[in-house]
Each structure stands twice: as C-alpha cells, then as structure tokens.
C-alpha cells in the first residue's frame, strides 16, 4: 500500500538507469520529485531528457559537486527525502581516474551535506545506493572452518593464473558480518560515502538507508557504457554474433540482480519506518558464474560458445555474492526475477531499443 504523498524528494543522478526506473514510484509517493543529473555522456548518449524519467519529475541538469547547483535547487525546495544515486562507477576505470571518482563520489556528497547545513535543512531520510564493491574480496573460510580475510589478489598471483586463494572457500557477503575491504578506488569512495552520510545523519537526527547493490542489470541500462557491468557487454557481443571472451577461468561468482528487484527494494526502504542508519544487501539471492550468464546470452542469440581467455583486470574481485536473508527480514521485500528470465527480458528490450 502506498503512503500519502510527502513533500519533496531530491534524487541525485536520478536521470540514470536506476533513477529512471525508480521515478514512477517516487512521483506517486511525493508531492514533488526533483532530479539532479549532470547527463554525463558516458551514461547518456544525448543531453536530452530521458523518456523513461517520469513526466512529472523535475530535471535539473547540473553537477552535484558544484555548490551553485545545490543553491539553485534549495532556493525552491525543502527536501524531506534525498536519494543519493549520483556516482562515478567502474572498478578498473577508477584505478586510472581516481580524481574523477573522488570528485563525483566524495566531493559530490560533501557539497550536498554542506549545502543542507548552510540552510539548516535536515531531511527526514537519506537513501544511498552503495555497492557490493565495498567488501572487496570479502571473507573466506579455511578447511578448518576459520574465517579469514586474504586481502587483494596481487599482480604476481594474477599473472600466474592463480585465481582463487589456495585452501580457502568463498563466504557470501553480509553487511552485518563481512568487514569491508575495498580493492579499487571506486569501492573506497563508495565506502567513504557511507561514512560521510552516516556521520552527518547521526549528528543531525536524520535517518539513512544504505543499500549495497550487487550487479544490477536490465532494460534501461546504458548500453554504450562499458563500466556499468558485463551483462550489457556480453549481450551486445552475443547480439552481434561475436564470441564472448571470459576473463580468468570464467568461474567467478556474481549475483546478477534485475533492475525491478533493485527498485522494489529501495521503495521498500523508503516506505519502512525510519531508523538512524540501516545497511542492507540487495541481490537476487542466487549466485552464479560469469560463464553461466555468458552461455545464456550466447544461446539466446545463437552466438558462438563463450571461451575462456585467461585475461584478467586489476581491481576485480574473484567472487561476489551476498546473503540477503537479513534484508528479507528487515524490509517487506523479496527478489522475483531469475537470471535467465531477466537476461531474456534485457535482450527483448535491446532488440526494441
């Protein structure tokens, strides 16, 4: 059941993939929805307003790291909720463009908080889309059952093709148990975003929901952006009848979560009673390999069978999947999309795009 409309919601980065998918539900819940987006060409092929953005949402084209943008927006808005989606993404890209990621992810967050502080505005709620990347390689378990943190795989290990940590088995991420250990600049900035917002809301009496998203995919994703995930890359290759090359041995575990399951989780957090700081993982509840996703897409398009290349990328983690059972207990939410169903839906959308 939808609550009565409540004042103003500001969505940073709201003209992107997740923001557009979320916008329809937001305009039903708030009297006013203001979207701030830089319309970066890496995400948007044209500077025009996305058709998928709800018609009644107000679009302000601007950089959240610029104080003047916040002054303009806050001159006419008293936000009760801020959904912070704006971020530079890309694990490998962040290692060579760290300044860009720090500016967007950390400066953008701090400029927003300073603008609110200058005007004594304390929204009732913040929602931050964080990332599974904050966990890094996460925790692994020894044969004796002990939990250890092996740290980042180094260049020597990767060059030798030693993809796993010898004698250890991967343990699923869990926000209440797994200690974050970022392995790239992007992940480090997302974790820092969590800390910045957490400190501010607790100091000023607001609330914060931190949603650590797994690998999000689905209709509406920026097909031209190679840094938003491998699913679109694989789908485009298969659609063109090209062979998909699998990095490492293709057996890296990932949790691919469909966009509708992500937006429904965020809406569930917005609708739930507010808490000071609440952190939860958002995934499909099922882990699969990179190879499995590639083979589903290759079969869909009758493309050549994927093959292992043995290549690797610095900053990538071996496995990434989460335990969503705490999220299921915390929110009135559950994922509904299987990987195969979601990938076919993505392909259907791509063929019409």
Helices and strands as residue ranges (DSSP letters): E 8-12, H 17-29, E 32-37, E 58-61, H 67-74, E 79-84, H 91-96, H 98-102, I 103-107, H 108-118, E 125-131, G 132-135, E 140-142, E 147-148, H 155-159, E 168-170, H 185-204, E 208-213, E 215-217, H 230-239, E 245-246, E 253-254, E 256-258, H 259-271, E 277-282, E 288-289, H 290-301, E 307-308, H 325-330, H 339-352
